[in-house]
């Protein structure tokens, strides 16, 4: 599992508005049994979210809003098949994490 790989949301209860998660965890921590993930929500689900905290990313032609304030670890085994990669948006995703951590 590589950093910025995108997977289908393993939570059936939230998958309607949040269809995917992106791995934020560094590849250097692959030995851990969990991956730090950021939810990727449909634009309609999170249309009023602030851009710095929740940047819009494009995965497989679909525009999604990354919800940095909902970043959480998930068991590696719960993540199924990779469906894409958001490395093209790495700087925006990391900046959103900085907003969560530092408020800036």
C-alpha positions as CSV (number, residue, x, y, z in Angstrom):
1,X,0.0,0.0,0.0
2,X,1.5,3.2,-1.1
3,X,1.0,6.7,0.3
4,X,-1.9,8.4,-1.6
5,X,-3.4,5.2,-2.9
6,X,-7.2,5.4,-2.9
7,X,-9.5,2.6,-1.7
8,X,-13.2,2.0,-1.5
9,X,-14.5,3.1,1.9
10,X,-14.8,-0.1,4.0
11,X,-17.5,1.4,6.2
12,X,-20.9,0.5,4.7
13,X,-22.7,3.0,6.9
14,X,-20.8,6.0,5.5
15,X,-19.9,4.9,2.0
16,X,-22.9,6.7,0.4
17,X,-21.5,10.2,0.9
18,X,-17.9,9.1,1.4
19,X,-17.1,6.5,-1.2
20,X,-13.3,6.4,-0.9
21,X,-10.4,6.9,1.5
22,X,-6.9,7.9,0.6
23,X,-3.8,6.5,2.5
24,X,-1.9,9.4,4.1
25,X,0.6,7.3,6.0
26,X,4.2,7.2,4.8
27,X,5.4,4.1,3.0
28,X,8.2,3.9,5.6
29,X,5.5,2.6,8.1
30,X,4.3,-0.3,6.0
31,X,5.0,-2.8,8.8
32,X,2.2,-1.4,10.9
33,X,-1.2,-3.1,10.9
34,X,-3.1,0.1,10.2
35,X,-3.0,2.9,7.7
36,X,-3.8,6.6,8.4
37,X,-6.5,7.4,5.9
38,X,-8.4,10.5,4.9
39,X,-12.0,10.2,3.7
40,X,-12.9,11.4,0.2
41,X,-16.4,12.7,0.0
42,X,-18.7,13.5,-2.9
43,X,-18.9,17.2,-3.5
44,X,-22.6,17.2,-2.7
45,X,-21.9,15.6,0.6
46,X,-19.4,18.2,1.7
47,X,-20.2,21.3,-0.4
48,X,-19.7,23.9,2.3
49,X,-16.4,22.6,3.6
50,X,-13.5,25.1,3.7
51,X,-11.0,24.6,0.8
52,X,-7.8,24.6,2.9
53,X,-9.1,22.0,5.3
54,X,-11.0,20.0,2.7
55,X,-9.4,20.4,-0.8
56,X,-11.0,19.1,-3.9
57,X,-9.1,16.2,-5.5
58,X,-9.7,14.3,-8.7
59,X,-9.6,10.5,-8.7
60,X,-10.5,8.5,-11.8
61,X,-12.2,11.5,-13.3
62,X,-14.4,12.2,-10.2
63,X,-14.0,15.3,-8.2
64,X,-14.1,14.6,-4.4
65,X,-13.5,16.6,-1.3
66,X,-10.8,15.3,1.1
67,X,-12.0,15.6,4.7
68,X,-8.8,16.1,6.6
69,X,-10.5,16.7,9.9
70,X,-11.9,13.1,9.7
71,X,-8.5,11.5,9.1
72,X,-8.3,8.2,11.1
73,X,-6.4,4.9,11.1
74,X,-8.0,1.9,9.5
75,X,-6.9,-1.7,9.7
76,X,-4.9,-2.6,6.7
77,X,-6.9,-5.7,6.2
78,X,-10.1,-3.7,5.9
79,X,-8.9,-1.9,2.8
80,X,-9.8,-3.8,-0.3
81,X,-8.6,-3.3,-3.8
82,X,-6.8,-0.1,-4.8
83,X,-9.0,2.0,-7.2
84,X,-6.7,4.9,-7.9
85,X,-4.0,7.2,-6.6
86,X,-4.2,10.9,-5.5
87,X,-0.4,11.6,-5.5
88,X,-1.1,14.4,-8.0
89,X,-2.8,16.2,-5.1
90,X,-0.1,15.4,-2.5
91,X,0.7,19.0,-1.6
92,X,-3.0,19.9,-1.1
93,X,-3.6,16.8,1.1
94,X,-0.5,17.4,3.2
95,X,-1.4,21.1,3.6
96,X,-4.9,20.0,4.8
97,X,-3.3,17.8,7.4
98,X,-1.2,20.8,8.5
99,X,-4.4,22.8,9.0
100,X,-5.7,20.1,11.3
101,X,-2.5,19.9,13.3
102,X,-1.4,23.6,13.4
103,X,-4.6,25.5,12.5
104,X,-2.8,27.3,9.8
